[in-house]
């Protein structure tokens, strides 16, 4: 084998080895939780200074919104999004634990576990933001509008028609508790997150 051909084969082998090192592990995929308004549904107002989250009057949390499984593998949220309407506004993603639920009064008590930075929304489009927020299995997501009233919930169709939006006054600070209720029935919060499993709980997703 001549020297030129030998060098070409070595270079090709190194390229393959290098790509294997930087490629993500096979069989892993990011997950999404939550639902974004598709632009056709009527959107409903959300007041600043309150956190809006998804729940049902039975106390269960729809699987489409539950971040991980209770007591299961921790996750890392890598992005979040909401569809803003006219006026834009500011807001932040919240990750919470539900500490108590009263099935008779349809009220719940939450603790804020994590928060994103406050983001400014561009009106009339989907706004998506990159984050790295560790969350426990079973953590719930919520949206907190700031500054002005925004349209952050909508009347869903199909399988989500029986859902309810919980909301309550909160400072939004990590570690704070607040009480919430499910007066906003047959609605869905306009919020979506992307997350990865974090089996070693190092604060980084298993894919990244």
DADA-V541090 format. One record per residue. N is the residue number from 1. RES is the residue in one letter. PSI is psi in whole degrees, 0 to 359 (none if undefined). Layout:
((N,RES,PSI) (N,RES,PSI))
//
This chain:
((1,X,129) (2,X,165) (3,X,320) (4,X,315) (5,X,322) (6,X,318) (7,X,321) (8,X,318) (9,X,319) (10,X,317) (11,X,319) (12,X,319) (13,X,320) (14,X,322) (15,X,318) (16,X,316) (17,X,319) (18,X,319) (19,X,327) (20,X,327) (21,X,325) (22,X,349) (23,X,144) (24,X,156) (25,X,140) (26,X,156) (27,X,359) (28,X,142) (29,X,145) (30,X,151) (31,X,156) (32,X,151) (33,X,142) (34,X,175) (35,X,134) (36,X,141) (37,X,131) (38,X,4) (39,X,346) (40,X,332) (41,X,149) (42,X,129) (43,X,153) (44,X,151) (45,X,148) (46,X,136) (47,X,142) (48,X,152) (49,X,7) (50,X,152) (51,X,131) (52,X,129) (53,X,170) (54,X,140) (55,X,177) (56,X,162) (57,X,350) (58,X,354) (59,X,352) (60,X,157) (61,X,127) (62,X,141) (63,X,334) (64,X,347) (65,X,337) (66,X,124) (67,X,99) (68,X,182) (69,X,142) (70,X,125) (71,X,4) (72,X,202) (73,X,131) (74,X,158) (75,X,166) (76,X,123) (77,X,126) (78,X,343) (79,X,160) (80,X,158) (81,X,152) (82,X,151) (83,X,114) (84,X,148) (85,X,190) (86,X,135) (87,X,339) (88,X,249) (89,X,185) (90,X,157) (91,X,173) (92,X,148) (93,X,140) (94,X,141) (95,X,130) (96,X,163) (97,X,141) (98,X,114) (99,X,333) (100,X,152) (101,X,132) (102,X,106) (103,X,343) (104,X,316) (105,X,354) (106,X,44) (107,X,156) (108,X,157) (109,X,130) (110,X,154) (111,X,131) (112,X,120) (113,X,319) (114,X,158) (115,X,149) (116,X,175) (117,X,158) (118,X,127) (119,X,150) (120,X,129) (121,X,140) (122,X,128) (123,X,147) (124,X,39) (125,X,168) (126,X,127) (127,X,123) (128,X,137) (129,X,137) (130,X,137) (131,X,173) (132,X,91) (133,X,114) (134,X,143) (135,X,146) (136,X,157) (137,X,128) (138,X,0) (139,X,144) (140,X,149) (141,X,151) (142,X,164) (143,X,136) (144,X,108) (145,X,147) (146,X,143) (147,X,304) (148,X,159) (149,X,136) (150,X,165) (151,X,97) (152,X,10) (153,X,158) (154,X,162) (155,X,109) (156,X,168) (157,X,168) (158,X,225) (159,X,339) (160,X,6) (161,X,334) (162,X,4) (163,X,162) (164,X,147) (165,X,126) (166,X,142) (167,X,149) (168,X,153) (169,X,134) (170,X,152) (171,X,337) (172,X,0) (173,X,144) (174,X,131) (175,X,347) (176,X,151) (177,X,152) (178,X,156) (179,X,142) (180,X,158) (181,X,168) (182,X,46) (183,X,335) (184,X,80) (185,X,157) (186,X,44) (187,X,168) (188,X,143) (189,X,138) (190,X,83) (191,X,140) (192,X,141) (193,X,152) (194,X,134) (195,X,159) (196,X,152) (197,X,150) (198,X,70) (199,X,326) (200,X,2) (201,X,41) (202,X,3) (203,X,0) (204,X,143) (205,X,154) (206,X,339) (207,X,329) (208,X,none))
//
